[in-house]
Amino acid sequence: MVSLGGRTPIDEFRKQATEEYLALRERVREAAADETAAILRSGESAAEAAARLKGPSSTWTYLVNDDQLGWGMQLMGGKNIGFSALAAGAFGPLFVLTLLVNRFFRRKPKTPADQ
């Protein structure tokens, strides 16, 4: 949409990202100044103030799989052309066979007309 308006999208993105970053930095600075002022006004020690702060109530763990094309495909992307050719020759047909087996033996959901 930006390019339709005659502007360069990457320049507009950079401009918006810079504005947002500067606004975030200012909000963090203000929050830190407010919290420091509140601690100084209350007269409590740093240990008491730290005990008052809440930590996260839960944590999340995300499992990421970087192998989007299936097992063994990372072997074909190496810099050694001989090894890459060997890996492609060994895993290529096996990969295609696996795709075909998954395609033909996948269970199809039953429709009410089939029952």
C-alpha positions as CSV (number, residue, x, y, z in Angstrom):
1,M,0.0,0.0,0.0
2,V,2.9,2.3,0.8
3,S,4.4,1.8,-2.7
4,L,1.1,2.6,-4.3
5,G,1.3,6.0,-2.5
6,G,4.6,6.7,-4.2
7,R,6.9,6.0,-1.2
8,T,9.6,3.4,-0.6
9,P,8.3,0.7,1.8
10,I,11.6,0.1,3.4
11,D,12.1,3.8,4.1
12,E,8.7,4.1,5.6
13,F,9.3,1.0,7.7
14,R,12.6,2.4,9.0
15,K,10.9,5.7,9.8
16,Q,8.1,4.0,11.8
17,A,10.4,1.6,13.5
18,T,12.7,4.5,14.6
19,E,9.7,6.5,15.9
20,E,8.4,3.5,17.9
21,Y,11.8,2.7,19.3
22,L,12.3,6.3,20.5
23,A,8.8,6.3,22.0
24,L,9.5,3.0,23.8
25,R,12.9,4.3,25.1
26,E,11.2,7.4,26.5
27,R,8.4,5.3,28.2
28,V,11.0,3.1,29.8
29,R,13.0,6.1,31.0
30,E,9.9,7.7,32.5
31,A,8.8,4.4,34.2
32,A,12.3,4.0,35.7
33,A,12.3,7.6,36.9
34,D,8.8,7.2,38.4
35,E,9.7,4.0,40.2
36,T,13.0,5.4,41.5
37,A,11.2,8.5,42.8
38,A,8.5,6.4,44.4
39,I,11.2,4.3,46.2
40,L,13.0,7.5,47.4
41,R,9.7,9.0,48.6
42,S,8.7,5.9,50.5
43,G,12.0,5.6,52.3
44,E,12.1,1.8,51.9
45,S,15.4,0.0,51.3
46,A,16.4,-1.4,47.9
47,A,15.9,-5.0,49.3
48,E,12.3,-4.1,50.4
49,A,11.6,-2.5,47.0
50,A,12.9,-5.6,45.2
51,A,10.8,-7.9,47.3
52,R,7.7,-5.9,46.4
53,L,8.3,-6.3,42.7
54,K,6.4,-9.3,41.1
55,G,8.1,-11.8,38.9
56,P,6.4,-13.7,36.1
57,S,3.6,-16.0,37.3
58,S,4.4,-18.7,34.8
59,T,7.0,-19.4,32.1
60,W,6.5,-20.8,28.6
61,T,8.8,-23.0,26.6
62,Y,8.6,-23.1,22.9
63,L,9.9,-26.0,20.8
64,V,11.1,-24.8,17.4
65,N,11.7,-27.2,14.5
66,D,14.0,-25.6,11.9
67,D,13.6,-28.6,9.6
68,Q,10.6,-27.4,7.6
69,L,11.1,-29.8,4.7
70,G,11.4,-33.0,6.7
71,W,14.2,-35.1,8.2
72,G,17.4,-35.4,6.4
73,M,17.0,-32.3,4.2
74,Q,19.7,-30.3,6.1
75,L,22.3,-32.8,4.8
76,M,21.7,-31.6,1.3
77,G,22.6,-28.0,2.1
78,G,26.2,-28.4,2.9
79,K,29.2,-26.6,1.3
80,N,30.9,-29.9,0.3
81,I,29.4,-30.6,-3.1
82,G,30.3,-34.3,-3.0
83,F,28.6,-34.9,0.3
84,S,25.6,-32.8,-0.9
85,A,25.3,-34.9,-4.0
86,L,25.6,-38.1,-2.0
87,A,23.0,-36.9,0.5
88,A,20.6,-35.9,-2.3
89,G,21.1,-39.2,-4.0
90,A,20.4,-41.1,-0.8
91,F,17.7,-39.1,0.8
92,G,16.0,-37.6,-2.2
93,P,14.2,-40.8,-3.3
94,L,13.5,-41.7,0.3
95,F,12.0,-38.3,0.9
96,V,9.8,-38.6,-2.2
97,L,8.7,-42.1,-1.1
98,T,7.8,-40.8,2.3
99,L,5.7,-38.0,0.8
100,L,3.9,-40.5,-1.5
101,V,3.2,-42.9,1.4
102,N,1.8,-40.1,3.5
103,R,-0.3,-38.9,0.6
104,F,-1.9,-42.3,-0.2
105,F,-2.3,-43.7,3.3
106,R,-3.6,-40.6,4.9
107,R,-7.0,-41.2,6.6
108,K,-9.8,-39.2,5.1
109,P,-12.4,-37.8,7.5
110,K,-15.7,-39.6,7.3
111,T,-18.6,-37.6,6.1
112,P,-22.2,-38.2,7.3
113,A,-23.0,-39.6,3.8
114,D,-20.4,-42.4,4.3
115,Q,-22.0,-43.6,7.5
